Amino acid sequence: MTAPTRRGARAIAHGRHAAGAILAELGKSAADRTGIDAERTLAARPFFDAAFPPGLAAQLPDDATIVCRCEEIVAGTLRTAIRDDARDMNLIRGTLRCGMGACQGRSCAATLARLLMEADPNGTAPPAPFRARPPARPLPLGALANMTGLDSELAQIESLDDKPQAIVGDDAHA
């Protein structure tokens, strides 16, 4: 860490002075503040230790566990796709729709990446994440029907002159 600039050193000194004044007004000393910060930081620790025991995240899901909740894709389906040479997260996304649900991969991307790493233990880098996509949500037809602000003149058909004419008896699709 580099030494603070002259202006930065003044800002740090001013901040410490202000913090000392606030602590003095509360009847606390700077030593009390350190204890309060540590106590406050560690207060939630028992909850996190109980909710997330060590080693829980180290286990990979078994084949029947749902990995992608939005699309209801189980780990076994993903492992089968990976064994069949789908070694890219975007390829799996495109073929199985894993990561294409409402959460856009926020609940399944990490597990899918771990399954890909499980299949290639000698791989040096983790797989590339899903390509970012713009957020999309369904639009009810009623919302389109009730849209305002559209220029009705722009929606009128002016001419069909640019459309190709069908030749009678010349149906290439028959």
PyRosetta script that sets phi, psi and omega in degrees:
from pyrosetta import init, pose_from_sequence

init()
pose = pose_from_sequence("MTAPTRRGARAIAHGRHAAGAILAELGKSAADRTGIDAERTLAARPFFDAAFPPGLAAQLPDDATIVCRCEEIVAGTLRTAIRDDARDMNLIRGTLRCGMGACQGRSCAATLARLLMEADPNGTAPPAPFRARPPARPLPLGALANMTGLDSELAQIESLDDKPQAIVGDDAHA")
pose.set_psi(1, 132.9)
pose.set_omega(1, -179.1)
pose.set_phi(2, -81.3)
pose.set_psi(2, 158.3)
pose.set_omega(2, 178.3)
pose.set_phi(3, -68.6)
pose.set_psi(3, 141.9)
pose.set_omega(3, -180.0)
pose.set_phi(4, -66.6)
pose.set_psi(4, 151.5)
pose.set_omega(4, 176.3)
pose.set_phi(5, -68.0)
pose.set_psi(5, 171.3)
pose.set_omega(5, -179.1)
pose.set_phi(6, -60.2)
pose.set_psi(6, -42.3)
pose.set_omega(6, 178.8)
pose.set_phi(7, -66.9)
pose.set_psi(7, -40.9)
pose.set_omega(7, 178.9)
pose.set_phi(8, -64.6)
pose.set_psi(8, -38.9)
pose.set_omega(8, 178.5)
pose.set_phi(9, -64.1)
pose.set_psi(9, -38.7)
pose.set_omega(9, 177.0)
pose.set_phi(10, -64.8)
pose.set_psi(10, -39.6)
pose.set_omega(10, 179.9)
pose.set_phi(11, -65.3)
pose.set_psi(11, -40.6)
pose.set_omega(11, 178.2)
pose.set_phi(12, -64.0)
pose.set_psi(12, -45.4)
pose.set_omega(12, 179.8)
pose.set_phi(13, -62.7)
pose.set_psi(13, -40.7)
pose.set_omega(13, 178.7)
pose.set_phi(14, -64.4)
pose.set_psi(14, -41.9)
pose.set_omega(14, 178.6)
pose.set_phi(15, -62.6)
pose.set_psi(15, -42.1)
pose.set_omega(15, 177.7)
pose.set_phi(16, -64.6)
pose.set_psi(16, -39.2)
pose.set_omega(16, 178.9)
pose.set_phi(17, -63.6)
pose.set_psi(17, -44.2)
pose.set_omega(17, 179.6)
pose.set_phi(18, -64.3)
pose.set_psi(18, -41.9)
pose.set_omega(18, 178.8)
pose.set_phi(19, -64.0)
pose.set_psi(19, -40.7)
pose.set_omega(19, 177.7)
pose.set_phi(20, -62.6)
pose.set_psi(20, -40.1)
pose.set_omega(20, 178.8)
pose.set_phi(21, -64.5)
pose.set_psi(21, -41.2)
pose.set_omega(21, 178.5)
pose.set_phi(22, -65.1)
pose.set_psi(22, -44.3)
pose.set_omega(22, 178.9)
pose.set_phi(23, -63.0)
pose.set_psi(23, -40.4)
pose.set_omega(23, 179.2)
pose.set_phi(24, -63.6)
pose.set_psi(24, -39.2)
pose.set_omega(24, 179.0)
pose.set_phi(25, -65.2)
pose.set_psi(25, -32.1)
pose.set_omega(25, 177.8)
pose.set_phi(26, -85.2)
pose.set_psi(26, -2.4)
pose.set_omega(26, -179.5)
pose.set_phi(27, 78.1)
pose.set_psi(27, 24.9)
pose.set_omega(27, -179.1)
pose.set_phi(28, -114.5)
pose.set_psi(28, 157.9)
pose.set_omega(28, 174.4)
pose.set_phi(29, -107.1)
pose.set_psi(29, 170.8)
pose.set_omega(29, 178.5)
pose.set_phi(30, -62.0)
pose.set_psi(30, -32.8)
pose.set_omega(30, 178.1)
pose.set_phi(31, -66.4)
pose.set_psi(31, -37.2)
pose.set_omega(31, 177.9)
pose.set_phi(32, -63.6)
pose.set_psi(32, -36.6)
pose.set_omega(32, -178.4)
pose.set_phi(33, -61.1)
pose.set_psi(33, -41.4)
pose.set_omega(33, 179.9)
pose.set_phi(34, -61.7)
pose.set_psi(34, -43.2)
pose.set_omega(34, 178.8)
pose.set_phi(35, -65.2)
pose.set_psi(35, -39.6)
pose.set_omega(35, 179.3)
pose.set_phi(36, -64.8)
pose.set_psi(36, -44.3)
pose.set_omega(36, 179.8)
pose.set_phi(37, -61.2)
pose.set_psi(37, -45.8)
pose.set_omega(37, -179.6)
pose.set_phi(38, -65.1)
pose.set_psi(38, -41.7)
pose.set_omega(38, 180.0)
pose.set_phi(39, -64.0)
pose.set_psi(39, -44.4)
pose.set_omega(39, -179.7)
pose.set_phi(40, -65.4)
pose.set_psi(40, -39.6)
pose.set_omega(40, -179.4)
pose.set_phi(41, -65.5)
pose.set_psi(41, -40.2)
pose.set_omega(41, -176.0)
pose.set_phi(42, -87.4)
pose.set_psi(42, -4.8)
pose.set_omega(42, -175.6)
pose.set_phi(43, -61.5)
pose.set_psi(43, -35.9)
pose.set_omega(43, -177.2)
pose.set_phi(44, -87.8)
pose.set_psi(44, -4.9)
pose.set_omega(44, -175.1)
pose.set_phi(45, -56.8)
pose.set_psi(45, -44.6)
pose.set_omega(45, 179.2)
pose.set_phi(46, -58.8)
pose.set_psi(46, -37.1)
pose.set_omega(46, 178.4)
pose.set_phi(47, -63.3)
pose.set_psi(47, -48.3)
pose.set_omega(47, -178.5)
pose.set_phi(48, -64.9)
pose.set_psi(48, -36.3)
pose.set_omega(48, 177.9)
pose.set_phi(49, -64.5)
pose.set_psi(49, -37.0)
pose.set_omega(49, 179.4)
pose.set_phi(50, -76.2)
pose.set_psi(50, -40.1)
pose.set_omega(50, -176.6)
pose.set_phi(51, -74.2)
pose.set_psi(51, -34.3)
pose.set_omega(51, -176.5)
pose.set_phi(52, -128.8)
pose.set_psi(52, 77.9)
pose.set_omega(52, -178.7)
pose.set_phi(53, -63.5)
pose.set_psi(53, 149.4)
pose.set_omega(53, -179.9)
pose.set_phi(54, -58.4)
pose.set_psi(54, 138.5)
pose.set_omega(54, 177.6)
pose.set_phi(55, 92.0)
pose.set_psi(55, -12.8)
pose.set_omega(55, -178.9)
pose.set_phi(56, -63.4)
pose.set_psi(56, -41.1)
pose.set_omega(56, -178.6)
pose.set_phi(57, -76.8)
pose.set_psi(57, -15.2)
pose.set_omega(57, -178.2)
pose.set_phi(58, -75.1)
pose.set_psi(58, -18.8)
pose.set_omega(58, -177.6)
pose.set_phi(59, -82.9)
pose.set_psi(59, 134.5)
pose.set_omega(59, 173.5)
pose.set_phi(60, -86.6)
pose.set_psi(60, 149.6)
pose.set_omega(60, -177.8)
pose.set_phi(61, -68.2)
pose.set_psi(61, 150.0)
pose.set_omega(61, 174.5)
pose.set_phi(62, -76.9)
pose.set_psi(62, 172.0)
pose.set_omega(62, -172.1)
pose.set_phi(63, -63.1)
pose.set_psi(63, -23.2)
pose.set_omega(63, -177.5)
pose.set_phi(64, -89.2)
pose.set_psi(64, -6.2)
pose.set_omega(64, -177.2)
pose.set_phi(65, -77.4)
pose.set_psi(65, 132.0)
pose.set_omega(65, 177.1)
pose.set_phi(66, -73.3)
pose.set_psi(66, 123.3)
pose.set_omega(66, 178.8)
pose.set_phi(67, -95.9)
pose.set_psi(67, -49.1)
pose.set_omega(67, 179.2)
pose.set_phi(68, -101.4)
pose.set_psi(68, 102.8)
pose.set_omega(68, -176.8)
pose.set_phi(69, -68.6)
pose.set_psi(69, -35.4)
pose.set_omega(69, -177.4)
pose.set_phi(70, -64.6)
pose.set_psi(70, -41.7)
pose.set_omega(70, -177.2)
pose.set_phi(71, -104.1)
pose.set_psi(71, 1.5)
pose.set_omega(71, 178.9)
pose.set_phi(72, 54.5)
pose.set_psi(72, 53.8)
pose.set_omega(72, 179.7)
pose.set_phi(73, -105.6)
pose.set_psi(73, 127.2)
pose.set_omega(73, -177.4)
pose.set_phi(74, -91.6)
pose.set_psi(74, 161.3)
pose.set_omega(74, -178.0)
pose.set_phi(75, -60.9)
pose.set_psi(75, -34.4)
pose.set_omega(75, 179.4)
pose.set_phi(76, -61.7)
pose.set_psi(76, -40.4)
pose.set_omega(76, 177.8)
pose.set_phi(77, -64.3)
pose.set_psi(77, -40.9)
pose.set_omega(77, 178.7)
pose.set_phi(78, -66.8)
pose.set_psi(78, -41.7)
pose.set_omega(78, 179.0)
pose.set_phi(79, -63.5)
pose.set_psi(79, -38.8)
pose.set_omega(79, 178.1)
pose.set_phi(80, -62.8)
pose.set_psi(80, -44.3)
pose.set_omega(80, 178.8)
pose.set_phi(81, -63.4)
pose.set_psi(81, -38.6)
pose.set_omega(81, 179.9)
pose.set_phi(82, -67.5)
pose.set_psi(82, -40.2)
pose.set_omega(82, 176.9)
pose.set_phi(83, -64.3)
pose.set_psi(83, -28.8)
pose.set_omega(83, 179.1)
pose.set_phi(84, -87.5)
pose.set_psi(84, 25.0)
pose.set_omega(84, 173.8)
pose.set_phi(85, 75.2)
pose.set_psi(85, 24.2)
pose.set_omega(85, 170.1)
pose.set_phi(86, -90.4)
pose.set_psi(86, 90.9)
pose.set_omega(86, -173.6)
pose.set_phi(87, -105.7)
pose.set_psi(87, 14.9)
pose.set_omega(87, -177.9)
pose.set_phi(88, -127.2)
pose.set_psi(88, 136.9)
pose.set_omega(88, -177.3)
pose.set_phi(89, -62.7)
pose.set_psi(89, -38.2)
pose.set_omega(89, -179.5)
pose.set_phi(90, -70.9)
pose.set_psi(90, -31.8)
pose.set_omega(90, 175.7)
pose.set_phi(91, -66.1)
pose.set_psi(91, -44.6)
pose.set_omega(91, 178.0)
pose.set_phi(92, -64.1)
pose.set_psi(92, -38.5)
pose.set_omega(92, 178.2)
pose.set_phi(93, -61.0)
pose.set_psi(93, -42.6)
pose.set_omega(93, -178.3)
pose.set_phi(94, -72.5)
pose.set_psi(94, -33.2)
pose.set_omega(94, -176.8)
pose.set_phi(95, -88.8)
pose.set_psi(95, -38.6)
pose.set_omega(95, -175.9)
pose.set_phi(96, -106.6)
pose.set_psi(96, -9.5)
pose.set_omega(96, -176.5)
pose.set_phi(97, 70.5)
pose.set_psi(97, 15.3)
pose.set_omega(97, 176.4)
pose.set_phi(98, -69.2)
pose.set_psi(98, 118.2)
pose.set_omega(98, -177.8)
pose.set_phi(99, 95.9)
pose.set_psi(99, 6.1)
pose.set_omega(99, -179.3)
pose.set_phi(100, -107.5)
pose.set_psi(100, 6.8)
pose.set_omega(100, -179.3)
pose.set_phi(101, -79.4)
pose.set_psi(101, -164.0)
pose.set_omega(101, -176.3)
pose.set_phi(102, -61.0)
pose.set_psi(102, -31.9)
pose.set_omega(102, -177.7)
pose.set_phi(103, -84.6)
pose.set_psi(103, -6.5)
pose.set_omega(103, 179.1)
pose.set_phi(104, 55.5)
pose.set_psi(104, 35.7)
pose.set_omega(104, 174.3)
pose.set_phi(105, 91.2)
pose.set_psi(105, 2.4)
pose.set_omega(105, -179.1)
pose.set_phi(106, -67.1)
pose.set_psi(106, -25.7)
pose.set_omega(106, -179.8)
pose.set_phi(107, -97.3)
pose.set_psi(107, -16.9)
pose.set_omega(107, -174.2)
pose.set_phi(108, -119.3)
pose.set_psi(108, -14.2)
pose.set_omega(108, -172.9)
pose.set_phi(109, -61.5)
pose.set_psi(109, -42.8)
pose.set_omega(109, -177.7)
pose.set_phi(110, -66.1)
pose.set_psi(110, -41.3)
pose.set_omega(110, 179.8)
pose.set_phi(111, -68.0)
pose.set_psi(111, -40.3)
pose.set_omega(111, 177.1)
pose.set_phi(112, -61.9)
pose.set_psi(112, -41.9)
pose.set_omega(112, 177.9)
pose.set_phi(113, -61.7)
pose.set_psi(113, -39.7)
pose.set_omega(113, 178.6)
pose.set_phi(114, -67.2)
pose.set_psi(114, -36.6)
pose.set_omega(114, 177.3)
pose.set_phi(115, -66.3)
pose.set_psi(115, -38.3)
pose.set_omega(115, 176.4)
pose.set_phi(116, -64.8)
pose.set_psi(116, -39.8)
pose.set_omega(116, 178.2)
pose.set_phi(117, -69.0)
pose.set_psi(117, -32.5)
pose.set_omega(117, 176.9)
pose.set_phi(118, -62.7)
pose.set_psi(118, -37.9)
pose.set_omega(118, -178.2)
pose.set_phi(119, -73.9)
pose.set_psi(119, -22.2)
pose.set_omega(119, -179.7)
pose.set_phi(120, -129.4)
pose.set_psi(120, 75.1)
pose.set_omega(120, -176.0)
pose.set_phi(121, -64.6)
pose.set_psi(121, -19.2)
pose.set_omega(121, 179.6)
pose.set_phi(122, -89.6)
pose.set_psi(122, -1.7)
pose.set_omega(122, 179.6)
pose.set_phi(123, -63.1)
pose.set_psi(123, 141.3)
pose.set_omega(123, -176.2)
pose.set_phi(124, -90.0)
pose.set_psi(124, -31.7)
pose.set_omega(124, -176.8)
pose.set_phi(125, -121.0)
pose.set_psi(125, 148.2)
pose.set_omega(125, 175.2)
pose.set_phi(126, -66.5)
pose.set_psi(126, 157.0)
pose.set_omega(126, -178.7)
pose.set_phi(127, -64.3)
pose.set_psi(127, 152.5)
pose.set_omega(127, 178.1)
pose.set_phi(128, -66.5)
pose.set_psi(128, 142.1)
pose.set_omega(128, -179.0)
pose.set_phi(129, -70.3)
pose.set_psi(129, 170.3)
pose.set_omega(129, 176.3)
pose.set_phi(130, -56.7)
pose.set_psi(130, 144.5)
pose.set_omega(130, 172.3)
pose.set_phi(131, -65.3)
pose.set_psi(131, 140.5)
pose.set_omega(131, -179.8)
pose.set_phi(132, -69.5)
pose.set_psi(132, 141.4)
pose.set_omega(132, 178.0)
pose.set_phi(133, -128.9)
pose.set_psi(133, 148.8)
pose.set_omega(133, 178.8)
pose.set_phi(134, -66.7)
pose.set_psi(134, 146.1)
pose.set_omega(134, 179.5)
pose.set_phi(135, -64.3)
pose.set_psi(135, 138.0)
pose.set_omega(135, 179.3)
pose.set_phi(136, -135.3)
pose.set_psi(136, 143.2)
pose.set_omega(136, 174.9)
pose.set_phi(137, -138.5)
pose.set_psi(137, 153.4)
pose.set_omega(137, -179.6)
pose.set_phi(138, -62.3)
pose.set_psi(138, 145.8)
pose.set_omega(138, 178.6)
pose.set_phi(139, -117.1)
pose.set_psi(139, 118.6)
pose.set_omega(139, -180.0)
pose.set_phi(140, -64.4)
pose.set_psi(140, 146.6)
pose.set_omega(140, -179.5)
pose.set_phi(141, -60.6)
pose.set_psi(141, -33.9)
pose.set_omega(141, 178.2)
pose.set_phi(142, -61.7)
pose.set_psi(142, -33.7)
pose.set_omega(142, 178.3)
pose.set_phi(143, -66.1)
pose.set_psi(143, -38.0)
pose.set_omega(143, 176.9)
pose.set_phi(144, -69.1)
pose.set_psi(144, -39.4)
pose.set_omega(144, -178.3)
pose.set_phi(145, -66.3)
pose.set_psi(145, -32.0)
pose.set_omega(145, -177.0)
pose.set_phi(146, -97.0)
pose.set_psi(146, 11.0)
pose.set_omega(146, -179.2)
pose.set_phi(147, -63.7)
pose.set_psi(147, 139.0)
pose.set_omega(147, 176.5)
pose.set_phi(148, -115.2)
pose.set_psi(148, 166.5)
pose.set_omega(148, 177.9)
pose.set_phi(149, 89.6)
pose.set_psi(149, 5.0)
pose.set_omega(149, 177.5)
pose.set_phi(150, -85.8)
pose.set_psi(150, 141.9)
pose.set_omega(150, 177.6)
pose.set_phi(151, -87.4)
pose.set_psi(151, 110.3)
pose.set_omega(151, -175.7)
pose.set_phi(152, -64.2)
pose.set_psi(152, -27.9)
pose.set_omega(152, 179.4)
pose.set_phi(153, -68.0)
pose.set_psi(153, -31.7)
pose.set_omega(153, 179.4)
pose.set_phi(154, -74.0)
pose.set_psi(154, -21.2)
pose.set_omega(154, -178.3)
pose.set_phi(155, -86.9)
pose.set_psi(155, -6.5)
pose.set_omega(155, -178.7)
pose.set_phi(156, -79.3)
pose.set_psi(156, 143.5)
pose.set_omega(156, 176.0)
pose.set_phi(157, -79.4)
pose.set_psi(157, 122.2)
pose.set_omega(157, -179.0)
pose.set_phi(158, -83.2)
pose.set_psi(158, -43.4)
pose.set_omega(158, -173.5)
pose.set_phi(159, -162.6)
pose.set_psi(159, 153.0)
pose.set_omega(159, 174.0)
pose.set_phi(160, -110.8)
pose.set_psi(160, 18.2)
pose.set_omega(160, -176.7)
pose.set_phi(161, -63.4)
pose.set_psi(161, -27.8)
pose.set_omega(161, -177.1)
pose.set_phi(162, -86.0)
pose.set_psi(162, -0.9)
pose.set_omega(162, 179.4)
pose.set_phi(163, -84.2)
pose.set_psi(163, 138.8)
pose.set_omega(163, 178.0)
pose.set_phi(164, -68.4)
pose.set_psi(164, 143.4)
pose.set_omega(164, 179.0)
pose.set_phi(165, -88.6)
pose.set_psi(165, 135.5)
pose.set_omega(165, 176.6)
pose.set_phi(166, -77.4)
pose.set_psi(166, 137.8)
pose.set_omega(166, 177.5)
pose.set_phi(167, -93.2)
pose.set_psi(167, 127.4)
pose.set_omega(167, -177.8)
pose.set_phi(168, -63.6)
pose.set_psi(168, 129.3)
pose.set_omega(168, 178.6)
pose.set_phi(169, 85.7)
pose.set_psi(169, -5.4)
pose.set_omega(169, -179.9)
pose.set_phi(170, -108.0)
pose.set_psi(170, 74.7)
pose.set_omega(170, -179.9)
pose.set_phi(171, -104.5)
pose.set_psi(171, 103.2)
pose.set_omega(171, -177.3)
pose.set_phi(172, -69.4)
pose.set_psi(172, -16.8)
pose.set_omega(172, -177.6)
pose.set_phi(173, -97.5)
pose.set_psi(173, 4.8)
pose.set_omega(173, -177.4)
pose.set_phi(174, -80.3)
pose.dump_pdb("model.pdb")
